[in-house]
Amino acid sequence: MPRQSIRNRDGITVSNLTAILKRNDLKKSDAYQSGFLEGTVPTYEAYMSLKKSIRLSLEKEG
């Protein structure tokens, strides 16, 4: 399955990661998570909100 890049630039878009990242000397996962591909790394606030939401959901189930 091809890897995809999801970006939030004036709306969310999905693109084939190999079409965006032409460099073969970088691991695609590292490039994605590091912010090398602009718009792919979530903001800290969004990450913390997601984490809190998951925790609360799990507490309700338990």
PDBQT receptor file of N, H, CA, C and O in Angstrom, charges set to zero:
ATOM      1  N   MET A   1       0.843  -1.178   0.000  1.00  0.00    +0.000 N 
ATOM      2  CA  MET A   1       0.000   0.000   0.000  1.00  0.00    +0.000 C 
ATOM      3  C   MET A   1       0.886   1.239   0.000  1.00  0.00    +0.000 C 
ATOM      4  O   MET A   1       1.774   1.348   0.846  1.00  0.00    +0.000 OA
ATOM      5  N   PRO A   2       0.676   2.170  -0.916  1.00  0.00    +0.000 N 
ATOM      6  CA  PRO A   2       1.503   3.375  -0.956  1.00  0.00    +0.000 C 
ATOM      7  C   PRO A   2       1.251   4.251   0.261  1.00  0.00    +0.000 C 
ATOM      8  O   PRO A   2       0.132   4.347   0.765  1.00  0.00    +0.000 OA
ATOM      9  N   ARG A   3       2.317   4.884   0.715  1.00  0.00    +0.000 N 
ATOM     10  H   ARG A   3       3.226   4.807   0.305  1.00  0.00    +0.000 HD
ATOM     11  CA  ARG A   3       2.182   5.813   1.827  1.00  0.00    +0.000 C 
ATOM     12  C   ARG A   3       1.575   7.105   1.322  1.00  0.00    +0.000 C 
ATOM     13  O   ARG A   3       1.809   7.522   0.188  1.00  0.00    +0.000 OA
ATOM     14  N   GLN A   4       0.791   7.731   2.186  1.00  0.00    +0.000 N 
ATOM     15  H   GLN A   4       0.600   7.392   3.107  1.00  0.00    +0.000 HD
ATOM     16  CA  GLN A   4       0.130   8.964   1.801  1.00  0.00    +0.000 C 
ATOM     17  C   GLN A   4       0.477  10.069   2.780  1.00  0.00    +0.000 C 
ATOM     18  O   GLN A   4       0.791   9.808   3.942  1.00  0.00    +0.000 OA
ATOM     19  N   SER A   5       0.419  11.280   2.313  1.00  0.00    +0.000 N 
ATOM     20  H   SER A   5       0.163  11.491   1.370  1.00  0.00    +0.000 HD
ATOM     21  CA  SER A   5       0.637  12.453   3.133  1.00  0.00    +0.000 C 
ATOM     22  C   SER A   5      -0.685  13.196   3.253  1.00  0.00    +0.000 C 
ATOM     23  O   SER A   5      -1.340  13.488   2.252  1.00  0.00    +0.000 OA
ATOM     24  N   ILE A   6      -1.066  13.493   4.477  1.00  0.00    +0.000 N 
ATOM     25  H   ILE A   6      -0.534  13.255   5.290  1.00  0.00    +0.000 HD
ATOM     26  CA  ILE A   6      -2.289  14.250   4.717  1.00  0.00    +0.000 C 
ATOM     27  C   ILE A   6      -1.875  15.628   5.199  1.00  0.00    +0.000 C 
ATOM     28  O   ILE A   6      -1.149  15.758   6.184  1.00  0.00    +0.000 OA
ATOM     29  N   ARG A   7      -2.329  16.637   4.514  1.00  0.00    +0.000 N 
ATOM     30  H   ARG A   7      -2.919  16.532   3.713  1.00  0.00    +0.000 HD
ATOM     31  CA  ARG A   7      -1.961  18.015   4.850  1.00  0.00    +0.000 C 
ATOM     32  C   ARG A   7      -3.202  18.845   5.091  1.00  0.00    +0.000 C 
ATOM     33  O   ARG A   7      -4.266  18.598   4.524  1.00  0.00    +0.000 OA
ATOM     34  N   ASN A   8      -3.033  19.840   5.953  1.00  0.00    +0.000 N 
ATOM     35  H   ASN A   8      -2.168  20.040   6.413  1.00  0.00    +0.000 HD
ATOM     36  CA  ASN A   8      -4.114  20.775   6.232  1.00  0.00    +0.000 C 
ATOM     37  C   ASN A   8      -3.660  22.160   5.793  1.00  0.00    +0.000 C 
ATOM     38  O   ASN A   8      -3.061  22.911   6.564  1.00  0.00    +0.000 OA
ATOM     39  N   ARG A   9      -3.952  22.475   4.558  1.00  0.00    +0.000 N 
ATOM     40  H   ARG A   9      -4.438  21.865   3.932  1.00  0.00    +0.000 HD
ATOM     41  CA  ARG A   9      -3.650  23.791   3.994  1.00  0.00    +0.000 C 
ATOM     42  C   ARG A   9      -4.915  24.272   3.312  1.00  0.00    +0.000 C 
ATOM     43  O   ARG A   9      -5.245  23.825   2.214  1.00  0.00    +0.000 OA
ATOM     44  N   ASP A  10      -5.613  25.171   3.953  1.00  0.00    +0.000 N 
ATOM     45  H   ASP A  10      -5.345  25.535   4.845  1.00  0.00    +0.000 HD
ATOM     46  CA  ASP A  10      -6.892  25.645   3.410  1.00  0.00    +0.000 C 
ATOM     47  C   ASP A  10      -7.815  24.470   3.118  1.00  0.00    +0.000 C 
ATOM     48  O   ASP A  10      -8.491  24.445   2.089  1.00  0.00    +0.000 OA
ATOM     49  N   GLY A  11      -7.841  23.510   4.011  1.00  0.00    +0.000 N 
ATOM     50  H   GLY A  11      -7.292  23.530   4.846  1.00  0.00    +0.000 HD
ATOM     51  CA  GLY A  11      -8.614  22.284   3.845  1.00  0.00    +0.000 C 
ATOM     52  C   GLY A  11      -7.674  21.095   3.872  1.00  0.00    +0.000 C 
ATOM     53  O   GLY A  11      -6.469  21.249   3.675  1.00  0.00    +0.000 OA
ATOM     54  N   ILE A  12      -8.199  19.945   4.108  1.00  0.00    +0.000 N 
ATOM     55  H   ILE A  12      -9.178  19.820   4.268  1.00  0.00    +0.000 HD
ATOM     56  CA  ILE A  12      -7.375  18.743   4.220  1.00  0.00    +0.000 C 
ATOM     57  C   ILE A  12      -7.236  18.090   2.856  1.00  0.00    +0.000 C 
ATOM     58  O   ILE A  12      -8.214  17.913   2.129  1.00  0.00    +0.000 OA
ATOM     59  N   THR A  13      -5.987  17.730   2.520  1.00  0.00    +0.000 N 
ATOM     60  H   THR A  13      -5.193  17.873   3.111  1.00  0.00    +0.000 HD
ATOM     61  CA  THR A  13      -5.714  17.040   1.263  1.00  0.00    +0.000 C 
ATOM     62  C   THR A  13      -4.898  15.783   1.546  1.00  0.00    +0.000 C 
ATOM     63  O   THR A  13      -4.155  15.717   2.525  1.00  0.00    +0.000 OA
ATOM     64  N   VAL A  14      -5.045  14.803   0.687  1.00  0.00    +0.000 N 
ATOM     65  H   VAL A  14      -5.649  14.856  -0.109  1.00  0.00    +0.000 HD
ATOM     66  CA  VAL A  14      -4.285  13.562   0.786  1.00  0.00    +0.000 C 
ATOM     67  C   VAL A  14      -3.527  13.386  -0.520  1.00  0.00    +0.000 C 
ATOM     68  O   VAL A  14      -4.102  13.487  -1.604  1.00  0.00    +0.000 OA
ATOM     69  N   SER A  15      -2.223  13.121  -0.405  1.00  0.00    +0.000 N 
ATOM     70  H   SER A  15      -1.756  13.039   0.475  1.00  0.00    +0.000 HD
ATOM     71  CA  SER A  15      -1.385  12.938  -1.588  1.00  0.00    +0.000 C 
ATOM     72  C   SER A  15      -0.488  11.733  -1.378  1.00  0.00    +0.000 C 
ATOM     73  O   SER A  15      -0.193  11.362  -0.242  1.00  0.00    +0.000 OA
ATOM     74  N   ASN A  16      -0.059  11.129  -2.459  1.00  0.00    +0.000 N 
ATOM     75  H   ASN A  16      -0.298  11.430  -3.382  1.00  0.00    +0.000 HD
ATOM     76  CA  ASN A  16       0.892  10.035  -2.406  1.00  0.00    +0.000 C 
ATOM     77  C   ASN A  16       2.224  10.599  -1.922  1.00  0.00    +0.000 C 
ATOM     78  O   ASN A  16       2.750  11.543  -2.512  1.00  0.00    +0.000 OA
ATOM     79  N   LEU A  17       2.764  10.031  -0.863  1.00  0.00    +0.000 N 
ATOM     80  H   LEU A  17       2.337   9.264  -0.385  1.00  0.00    +0.000 HD
ATOM     81  CA  LEU A  17       3.986  10.555  -0.260  1.00  0.00    +0.000 C 
ATOM     82  C   LEU A  17       5.175  10.484  -1.209  1.00  0.00    +0.000 C 
ATOM     83  O   LEU A  17       6.023  11.376  -1.195  1.00  0.00    +0.000 OA
ATOM     84  N   THR A  18       5.254   9.460  -2.017  1.00  0.00    +0.000 N 
ATOM     85  H   THR A  18       4.566   8.735  -2.028  1.00  0.00    +0.000 HD
ATOM     86  CA  THR A  18       6.381   9.350  -2.944  1.00  0.00    +0.000 C 
ATOM     87  C   THR A  18       6.315  10.408  -4.042  1.00  0.00    +0.000 C 
ATOM     88  O   THR A  18       7.342  10.751  -4.627  1.00  0.00    +0.000 OA
ATOM     89  N   ALA A  19       5.131  10.925  -4.327  1.00  0.00    +0.000 N 
ATOM     90  H   ALA A  19       4.297  10.646  -3.851  1.00  0.00    +0.000 HD
ATOM     91  CA  ALA A  19       5.011  11.988  -5.322  1.00  0.00    +0.000 C 
ATOM     92  C   ALA A  19       5.494  13.325  -4.748  1.00  0.00    +0.000 C 
ATOM     93  O   ALA A  19       5.930  14.201  -5.496  1.00  0.00    +0.000 OA
ATOM     94  N   ILE A  20       5.417  13.480  -3.439  1.00  0.00    +0.000 N 
ATOM     95  H   ILE A  20       5.063  12.769  -2.832  1.00  0.00    +0.000 HD
ATOM     96  CA  ILE A  20       5.821  14.720  -2.787  1.00  0.00    +0.000 C 
ATOM     97  C   ILE A  20       7.295  14.693  -2.399  1.00  0.00    +0.000 C 
ATOM     98  O   ILE A  20       8.018  15.667  -2.610  1.00  0.00    +0.000 OA
ATOM     99  N   LEU A  21       7.732  13.580  -1.833  1.00  0.00    +0.000 N 
ATOM    100  H   LEU A  21       7.144  12.790  -1.661  1.00  0.00    +0.000 HD
ATOM    101  CA  LEU A  21       9.091  13.458  -1.315  1.00  0.00    +0.000 C 
ATOM    102  C   LEU A  21       9.969  12.772  -2.355  1.00  0.00    +0.000 C 
ATOM    103  O   LEU A  21       9.921  11.552  -2.510  1.00  0.00    +0.000 OA
ATOM    104  N   LYS A  22      10.756  13.547  -3.055  1.00  0.00    +0.000 N 
ATOM    105  H   LYS A  22      10.795  14.538  -2.930  1.00  0.00    +0.000 HD
ATOM    106  CA  LYS A  22      11.590  13.018  -4.137  1.00  0.00    +0.000 C 
ATOM    107  C   LYS A  22      12.942  12.518  -3.642  1.00  0.00    +0.000 C 
ATOM    108  O   LYS A  22      13.645  11.823  -4.376  1.00  0.00    +0.000 OA
ATOM    109  N   ARG A  23      13.316  12.856  -2.420  1.00  0.00    +0.000 N 
ATOM    110  H   ARG A  23      12.745  13.420  -1.824  1.00  0.00    +0.000 HD
ATOM    111  CA  ARG A  23      14.628  12.471  -1.891  1.00  0.00    +0.000 C 
ATOM    112  C   ARG A  23      14.601  11.029  -1.413  1.00  0.00    +0.000 C 
ATOM    113  O   ARG A  23      13.712  10.638  -0.657  1.00  0.00    +0.000 OA
ATOM    114  N   ASN A  24      15.567  10.243  -1.851  1.00  0.00    +0.000 N 
ATOM    115  H   ASN A  24      16.289  10.560  -2.466  1.00  0.00    +0.000 HD
ATOM    116  CA  ASN A  24      15.659   8.854  -1.436  1.00  0.00    +0.000 C 
ATOM    117  C   ASN A  24      16.551   8.658  -0.213  1.00  0.00    +0.000 C 
ATOM    118  O   ASN A  24      16.596   7.566   0.353  1.00  0.00    +0.000 OA
ATOM    119  N   ASP A  25      17.264   9.714   0.198  1.00  0.00    +0.000 N 
ATOM    120  H   ASP A  25      17.228  10.601  -0.261  1.00  0.00    +0.000 HD
ATOM    121  CA  ASP A  25      18.175   9.581   1.327  1.00  0.00    +0.000 C 
ATOM    122  C   ASP A  25      17.481   9.791   2.675  1.00  0.00    +0.000 C 
ATOM    123  O   ASP A  25      18.118   9.665   3.721  1.00  0.00    +0.000 OA
ATOM    124  N   LEU A  26      16.192  10.109   2.661  1.00  0.00    +0.000 N 
ATOM    125  H   LEU A  26      15.675  10.212   1.811  1.00  0.00    +0.000 HD
ATOM    126  CA  LEU A  26      15.442  10.310   3.894  1.00  0.00    +0.000 C 
ATOM    127  C   LEU A  26      14.401   9.214   4.059  1.00  0.00    +0.000 C 
ATOM    128  O   LEU A  26      13.750   8.800   3.100  1.00  0.00    +0.000 OA
ATOM    129  N   LYS A  27      14.259   8.749   5.310  1.00  0.00    +0.000 N 
ATOM    130  H   LYS A  27      14.788   9.085   6.089  1.00  0.00    +0.000 HD
ATOM    131  CA  LYS A  27      13.157   7.827   5.579  1.00  0.00    +0.000 C 
ATOM    132  C   LYS A  27      11.868   8.629   5.502  1.00  0.00    +0.000 C 
ATOM    133  O   LYS A  27      11.775   9.719   6.067  1.00  0.00    +0.000 OA
ATOM    134  N   LYS A  28      10.898   8.104   4.822  1.00  0.00    +0.000 N 
ATOM    135  H   LYS A  28      10.973   7.219   4.363  1.00  0.00    +0.000 HD
ATOM    136  CA  LYS A  28       9.625   8.820   4.657  1.00  0.00    +0.000 C 
ATOM    137  C   LYS A  28       8.945   9.076   5.993  1.00  0.00    +0.000 C 
ATOM    138  O   LYS A  28       8.348  10.135   6.187  1.00  0.00    +0.000 OA
ATOM    139  N   SER A  29       9.025   8.122   6.917  1.00  0.00    +0.000 N 
ATOM    140  H   SER A  29       9.510   7.262   6.760  1.00  0.00    +0.000 HD
ATOM    141  CA  SER A  29       8.397   8.314   8.224  1.00  0.00    +0.000 C 
ATOM    142  C   SER A  29       9.067   9.452   8.990  1.00  0.00    +0.000 C 
ATOM    143  O   SER A  29       8.389  10.230   9.661  1.00  0.00    +0.000 OA
ATOM    144  N   ASP A  30      10.398   9.554   8.896  1.00  0.00    +0.000 N 
ATOM    145  H   ASP A  30      10.949   8.922   8.352  1.00  0.00    +0.000 HD
ATOM    146  CA  ASP A  30      11.110  10.641   9.577  1.00  0.00    +0.000 C 
ATOM    147  C   ASP A  30      10.761  11.995   8.965  1.00  0.00    +0.000 C 
ATOM    148  O   ASP A  30      10.555  12.969   9.688  1.00  0.00    +0.000 OA
ATOM    149  N   ALA A  31      10.695  12.060   7.647  1.00  0.00    +0.000 N 
ATOM    150  H   ALA A  31      10.863  11.269   7.059  1.00  0.00    +0.000 HD
ATOM    151  CA  ALA A  31      10.358  13.308   6.970  1.00  0.00    +0.000 C 
ATOM    152  C   ALA A  31       8.953  13.758   7.340  1.00  0.00    +0.000 C 
ATOM    153  O   ALA A  31       8.713  14.949   7.541  1.00  0.00    +0.000 OA
ATOM    154  N   TYR A  32       8.033  12.819   7.431  1.00  0.00    +0.000 N 
ATOM    155  H   TYR A  32       8.228  11.852   7.267  1.00  0.00    +0.000 HD
ATOM    156  CA  TYR A  32       6.637  13.130   7.770  1.00  0.00    +0.000 C 
ATOM    157  C   TYR A  32       6.518  13.663   9.190  1.00  0.00    +0.000 C 
ATOM    158  O   TYR A  32       5.869  14.683   9.421  1.00  0.00    +0.000 OA
ATOM    159  N   GLN A  33       7.142  12.978  10.140  1.00  0.00    +0.000 N 
ATOM    160  H   GLN A  33       7.670  12.150   9.952  1.00  0.00    +0.000 HD
ATOM    161  CA  GLN A  33       7.004  13.348  11.545  1.00  0.00    +0.000 C 
ATOM    162  C   GLN A  33       7.830  14.561  11.941  1.00  0.00    +0.000 C 
ATOM    163  O   GLN A  33       7.509  15.223  12.928  1.00  0.00    +0.000 OA
ATOM    164  N   SER A  34       8.875  14.866  11.203  1.00  0.00    +0.000 N 
ATOM    165  H   SER A  34       9.135  14.328  10.401  1.00  0.00    +0.000 HD
ATOM    166  CA  SER A  34       9.763  15.965  11.575  1.00  0.00    +0.000 C 
ATOM    167  C   SER A  34       9.254  17.332  11.147  1.00  0.00    +0.000 C 
ATOM    168  O   SER A  34       9.754  18.356  11.613  1.00  0.00    +0.000 OA
ATOM    169  N   GLY A  35       8.273  17.356  10.271  1.00  0.00    +0.000 N 
ATOM    170  H   GLY A  35       7.866  16.524   9.892  1.00  0.00    +0.000 HD
ATOM    171  CA  GLY A  35       7.793  18.631   9.768  1.00  0.00    +0.000 C 
ATOM    172  C   GLY A  35       8.464  19.038   8.467  1.00  0.00    +0.000 C 
ATOM    173  O   GLY A  35       8.207  20.123   7.946  1.00  0.00    +0.000 OA
ATOM    174  N   PHE A  36       9.331  18.166   7.935  1.00  0.00    +0.000 N 
ATOM    175  H   PHE A  36       9.540  17.284   8.358  1.00  0.00    +0.000 HD
ATOM    176  CA  PHE A  36      10.004  18.437   6.660  1.00  0.00    +0.000 C 
ATOM    177  C   PHE A  36       8.975  18.687   5.568  1.00  0.00    +0.000 C 
ATOM    178  O   PHE A  36       9.169  19.533   4.695  1.00  0.00    +0.000 OA
ATOM    179  N   LEU A  37       7.886  17.945   5.627  1.00  0.00    +0.000 N 
ATOM    180  H   LEU A  37       7.728  17.257   6.336  1.00  0.00    +0.000 HD
ATOM    181  CA  LEU A  37       6.776  18.145   4.697  1.00  0.00    +0.000 C 
ATOM    182  C   LEU A  37       5.805  19.099   5.371  1.00  0.00    +0.000 C 
ATOM    183  O   LEU A  37       5.055  18.700   6.261  1.00  0.00    +0.000 OA
ATOM    184  N   GLU A  38       5.814  20.316   4.965  1.00  0.00    +0.000 N 
ATOM    185  H   GLU A  38       6.424  20.640   4.241  1.00  0.00    +0.000 HD
ATOM    186  CA  GLU A  38       5.018  21.364   5.609  1.00  0.00    +0.000 C 
ATOM    187  C   GLU A  38       3.543  20.990   5.722  1.00  0.00    +0.000 C 
ATOM    188  O   GLU A  38       2.929  20.528   4.761  1.00  0.00    +0.000 OA
ATOM    189  N   GLY A  39       2.994  21.199   6.906  1.00  0.00    +0.000 N 
ATOM    190  H   GLY A  39       3.493  21.574   7.686  1.00  0.00    +0.000 HD
ATOM    191  CA  GLY A  39       1.569  20.983   7.120  1.00  0.00    +0.000 C 
ATOM    192  C   GLY A  39       1.189  19.577   7.554  1.00  0.00    +0.000 C 
ATOM    193  O   GLY A  39       0.002  19.263   7.642  1.00  0.00    +0.000 OA
ATOM    194  N   THR A  40       2.184  18.708   7.831  1.00  0.00    +0.000 N 
ATOM    195  H   THR A  40       3.149  18.963   7.759  1.00  0.00    +0.000 HD
ATOM    196  CA  THR A  40       1.855  17.333   8.196  1.00  0.00    +0.000 C 
ATOM    197  C   THR A  40       1.938  17.067   9.690  1.00  0.00    +0.000 C 
ATOM    198  O   THR A  40       1.375  16.081  10.166  1.00  0.00    +0.000 OA
ATOM    199  N   VAL A  41       2.616  17.908  10.432  1.00  0.00    +0.000 N 
ATOM    200  H   VAL A  41       3.074  18.708  10.045  1.00  0.00    +0.000 HD
ATOM    201  CA  VAL A  41       2.784  17.685  11.867  1.00  0.00    +0.000 C 
ATOM    202  C   VAL A  41       1.662  18.402  12.621  1.00  0.00    +0.000 C 
ATOM    203  O   VAL A  41       1.433  19.593  12.407  1.00  0.00    +0.000 OA
ATOM    204  N   PRO A  42       0.965  17.680  13.501  1.00  0.00    +0.000 N 
ATOM    205  CA  PRO A  42      -0.116  18.334  14.249  1.00  0.00    +0.000 C 
ATOM    206  C   PRO A  42       0.435  19.353  15.240  1.00  0.00    +0.000 C 
ATOM    207  O   PRO A  42       1.569  19.223  15.702  1.00  0.00    +0.000 OA
ATOM    208  N   THR A  43      -0.354  20.351  15.562  1.00  0.00    +0.000 N 
ATOM    209  H   THR A  43      -1.275  20.456  15.187  1.00  0.00    +0.000 HD
ATOM    210  CA  THR A  43       0.065  21.314  16.567  1.00  0.00    +0.000 C 
ATOM    211  C   THR A  43       0.047  20.648  17.932  1.00  0.00    +0.000 C 
ATOM    212  O   THR A  43      -0.632  19.640  18.127  1.00  0.00    +0.000 OA
ATOM    213  N   TYR A  44       0.777  21.199  18.860  1.00  0.00    +0.000 N 
ATOM    214  H   TYR A  44       1.329  22.018  18.701  1.00  0.00    +0.000 HD
ATOM    215  CA  TYR A  44       0.826  20.649  20.211  1.00  0.00    +0.000 C 
ATOM    216  C   TYR A  44      -0.563  20.628  20.829  1.00  0.00    +0.000 C 
ATOM    217  O   TYR A  44      -0.948  19.657  21.481  1.00  0.00    +0.000 OA
ATOM    218  N   GLU A  45      -1.312  21.705  20.621  1.00  0.00    +0.000 N 
ATOM    219  H   GLU A  45      -0.999  22.494  20.091  1.00  0.00    +0.000 HD
ATOM    220  CA  GLU A  45      -2.650  21.804  21.198  1.00  0.00    +0.000 C 
ATOM    221  C   GLU A  45      -3.573  20.725  20.641  1.00  0.00    +0.000 C 
ATOM    222  O   GLU A  45      -4.350  20.125  21.384  1.00  0.00    +0.000 OA
ATOM    223  N   ALA A  46      -3.488  20.476  19.334  1.00  0.00    +0.000 N 
ATOM    224  H   ALA A  46      -2.856  20.963  18.730  1.00  0.00    +0.000 HD
ATOM    225  CA  ALA A  46      -4.317  19.445  18.717  1.00  0.00    +0.000 C 
ATOM    226  C   ALA A  46      -3.935  18.063  19.237  1.00  0.00    +0.000 C 
ATOM    227  O   ALA A  46      -4.801  17.223  19.483  1.00  0.00    +0.000 OA
ATOM    228  N   TYR A  47      -2.636  17.835  19.401  1.00  0.00    +0.000 N 
ATOM    229  H   TYR A  47      -1.933  18.517  19.200  1.00  0.00    +0.000 HD
ATOM    230  CA  TYR A  47      -2.166  16.551  19.924  1.00  0.00    +0.000 C 
ATOM    231  C   TYR A  47      -2.664  16.329  21.348  1.00  0.00    +0.000 C 
ATOM    232  O   TYR A  47      -3.151  15.246  21.674  1.00  0.00    +0.000 OA
ATOM    233  N   MET A  48      -2.546  17.352  22.199  1.00  0.00    +0.000 N 
ATOM    234  H   MET A  48      -2.151  18.231  21.933  1.00  0.00    +0.000 HD
ATOM    235  CA  MET A  48      -2.983  17.225  23.587  1.00  0.00    +0.000 C 
ATOM    236  C   MET A  48      -4.494  17.046  23.669  1.00  0.00    +0.000 C 
ATOM    237  O   MET A  48      -4.979  16.295  24.515  1.00  0.00    +0.000 OA
ATOM    238  N   SER A  49      -5.232  17.713  22.816  1.00  0.00    +0.000 N 
ATOM    239  H   SER A  49      -4.838  18.323  22.129  1.00  0.00    +0.000 HD
ATOM    240  CA  SER A  49      -6.682  17.567  22.790  1.00  0.00    +0.000 C 
ATOM    241  C   SER A  49      -7.075  16.145  22.399  1.00  0.00    +0.000 C 
ATOM    242  O   SER A  49      -7.973  15.563  23.006  1.00  0.00    +0.000 OA
ATOM    243  N   LEU A  50      -6.416  15.589  21.401  1.00  0.00    +0.000 N 
ATOM    244  H   LEU A  50      -5.686  16.062  20.908  1.00  0.00    +0.000 HD
ATOM    245  CA  LEU A  50      -6.681  14.220  20.979  1.00  0.00    +0.000 C 
ATOM    246  C   LEU A  50      -6.353  13.242  22.104  1.00  0.00    +0.000 C 
ATOM    247  O   LEU A  50      -7.119  12.318  22.379  1.00  0.00    +0.000 OA
ATOM    248  N   LYS A  51      -5.220  13.452  22.742  1.00  0.00    +0.000 N 
ATOM    249  H   LYS A  51      -4.598  14.203  22.519  1.00  0.00    +0.000 HD
ATOM    250  CA  LYS A  51      -4.797  12.585  23.840  1.00  0.00    +0.000 C 
ATOM    251  C   LYS A  51      -5.821  12.610  24.980  1.00  0.00    +0.000 C 
ATOM    252  O   LYS A  51      -6.167  11.565  25.532  1.00  0.00    +0.000 OA
ATOM    253  N   LYS A  52      -6.297  13.794  25.323  1.00  0.00    +0.000 N 
ATOM    254  H   LYS A  52      -6.016  14.642  24.875  1.00  0.00    +0.000 HD
ATOM    255  CA  LYS A  52      -7.287  13.945  26.388  1.00  0.00    +0.000 C 
ATOM    256  C   LYS A  52      -8.597  13.256  25.995  1.00  0.00    +0.000 C 
ATOM    257  O   LYS A  52      -9.219  12.581  26.816  1.00  0.00    +0.000 OA
ATOM    258  N   SER A  53      -9.003  13.426  24.761  1.00  0.00    +0.000 N 
ATOM    259  H   SER A  53      -8.498  13.974  24.095  1.00  0.00    +0.000 HD
ATOM    260  CA  SER A  53     -10.243  12.819  24.277  1.00  0.00    +0.000 C 
ATOM    261  C   SER A  53     -10.170  11.292  24.341  1.00  0.00    +0.000 C 
ATOM    262  O   SER A  53     -11.135  10.639  24.739  1.00  0.00    +0.000 OA
ATOM    263  N   ILE A  54      -9.059  10.740  23.961  1.00  0.00    +0.000 N 
ATOM    264  H   ILE A  54      -8.276  11.270  23.638  1.00  0.00    +0.000 HD
ATOM    265  CA  ILE A  54      -8.876   9.283  24.008  1.00  0.00    +0.000 C 
ATOM    266  C   ILE A  54      -8.894   8.794  25.453  1.00  0.00    +0.000 C 
ATOM    267  O   ILE A  54      -9.524   7.783  25.762  1.00  0.00    +0.000 OA
ATOM    268  N   ARG A  55      -8.202   9.511  26.335  1.00  0.00    +0.000 N 
ATOM    269  H   ARG A  55      -7.690  10.332  26.084  1.00  0.00    +0.000 HD
ATOM    270  CA  ARG A  55      -8.178   9.134  27.748  1.00  0.00    +0.000 C 
ATOM    271  C   ARG A  55      -9.583   9.140  28.348  1.00  0.00    +0.000 C 
ATOM    272  O   ARG A  55      -9.964   8.201  29.047  1.00  0.00    +0.000 OA
ATOM    273  N   LEU A  56     -10.356  10.197  28.075  1.00  0.00    +0.000 N 
ATOM    274  H   LEU A  56     -10.047  10.959  27.507  1.00  0.00    +0.000 HD
ATOM    275  CA  LEU A  56     -11.702  10.285  28.604  1.00  0.00    +0.000 C 
ATOM    276  C   LEU A  56     -12.606   9.174  28.057  1.00  0.00    +0.000 C 
ATOM    277  O   LEU A  56     -13.434   8.624  28.784  1.00  0.00    +0.000 OA
ATOM    278  N   SER A  57     -12.441   8.855  26.787  1.00  0.00    +0.000 N 
ATOM    279  H   SER A  57     -11.768   9.302  26.197  1.00  0.00    +0.000 HD
ATOM    280  CA  SER A  57     -13.212   7.789  26.160  1.00  0.00    +0.000 C 
ATOM    281  C   SER A  57     -12.904   6.441  26.811  1.00  0.00    +0.000 C 
ATOM    282  O   SER A  57     -13.807   5.646  27.072  1.00  0.00    +0.000 OA
ATOM    283  N   LEU A  58     -11.638   6.197  27.067  1.00  0.00    +0.000 N 
ATOM    284  H   LEU A  58     -10.904   6.843  26.856  1.00  0.00    +0.000 HD
ATOM    285  CA  LEU A  58     -11.231   4.936  27.697  1.00  0.00    +0.000 C 
ATOM    286  C   LEU A  58     -11.725   4.853  29.135  1.00  0.00    +0.000 C 
ATOM    287  O   LEU A  58     -12.088   3.774  29.602  1.00  0.00    +0.000 OA
ATOM    288  N   GLU A  59     -11.743   5.982  29.843  1.00  0.00    +0.000 N 
ATOM    289  H   GLU A  59     -11.448   6.859  29.464  1.00  0.00    +0.000 HD
ATOM    290  CA  GLU A  59     -12.238   5.997  31.223  1.00  0.00    +0.000 C 
ATOM    291  C   GLU A  59     -13.734   5.690  31.270  1.00  0.00    +0.000 C 
ATOM    292  O   GLU A  59     -14.204   5.030  32.196  1.00  0.00    +0.000 OA
ATOM    293  N   LYS A  60     -14.480   6.165  30.278  1.00  0.00    +0.000 N 
ATOM    294  H   LYS A  60     -14.098   6.702  29.525  1.00  0.00    +0.000 HD
ATOM    295  CA  LYS A  60     -15.923   5.898  30.222  1.00  0.00    +0.000 C 
ATOM    296  C   LYS A  60     -16.195   4.430  29.970  1.00  0.00    +0.000 C 
ATOM    297  O   LYS A  60     -17.162   3.882  30.498  1.00  0.00    +0.000 OA
ATOM    298  N   GLU A  61     -15.356   3.781  29.170  1.00  0.00    +0.000 N 
ATOM    299  H   GLU A  61     -14.570   4.226  28.741  1.00  0.00    +0.000 HD
ATOM    300  CA  GLU A  61     -15.538   2.357  28.867  1.00  0.00    +0.000 C 
ATOM    301  C   GLU A  61     -15.185   1.469  30.054  1.00  0.00    +0.000 C 
ATOM    302  O   GLU A  61     -15.783   0.410  30.244  1.00  0.00    +0.000 OA
ATOM    303  N   GLY A  62     -14.212   1.905  30.851  1.00  0.00    +0.000 N 
ATOM    304  H   GLY A  62     -13.726   2.765  30.696  1.00  0.00    +0.000 HD
ATOM    305  CA  GLY A  62     -13.685   1.083  31.945  1.00  0.00    +0.000 C 
ATOM    306  C   GLY A  62     -14.454   1.197  33.158  1.00  0.00    +0.000 C 
ATOM    307  O   GLY A  62     -14.125   0.561  34.159  1.00  0.00    +0.000 OA
TER     308      GLY A  62
